């Protein structure tokens, strides 16, 4: 079978397709991370890795790994959130009044 002929896409179409691919990729990574965080939280709430593994159709070892990765991801998110709040405070923003304009003068 001869190789497929490459179609020359206009730049605007190429950019739009690449943006869509990037968005889909980032969403899937974020969904995977949220799933692992939820598994970690479920184990912290008292569910056993056996129960989770049985429900998801995977091994307990996989659930343990996902739980560990979820714990690490949650810690990173909390660190990022703390850094973001510290940055807001240094600018004088009050995180509890995020919908209100900053004071003038």
PEDAMO-V998864 format. One record per pair of residues at least 24 apart in sequence whose C-alpha atoms are under 7 Angstrom apart, sorted by the first residue. I is the first residue (numbers start at 1). GAP is how many residues later the second one is. D is the distance in Angstrom with one decimal. If there is no record, write none. Layout:
i=I gap=GAP d=D
i=I gap=GAP d=D
//
This chain:
i=33 gap=37 d=6.8
i=33 gap=40 d=6.9
i=36 gap=30 d=5.3
i=36 gap=31 d=5.9
i=36 gap=33 d=6.5
i=36 gap=34 d=4.3
i=37 gap=30 d=6.9
i=37 gap=33 d=3.8
i=37 gap=34 d=6.2
i=37 gap=36 d=6.7
i=37 gap=37 d=6.2
i=39 gap=27 d=7.0
i=39 gap=28 d=5.5
i=39 gap=31 d=6.9
i=40 gap=27 d=4.2
i=40 gap=28 d=6.9
i=40 gap=30 d=5.4
i=40 gap=31 d=5.8
//
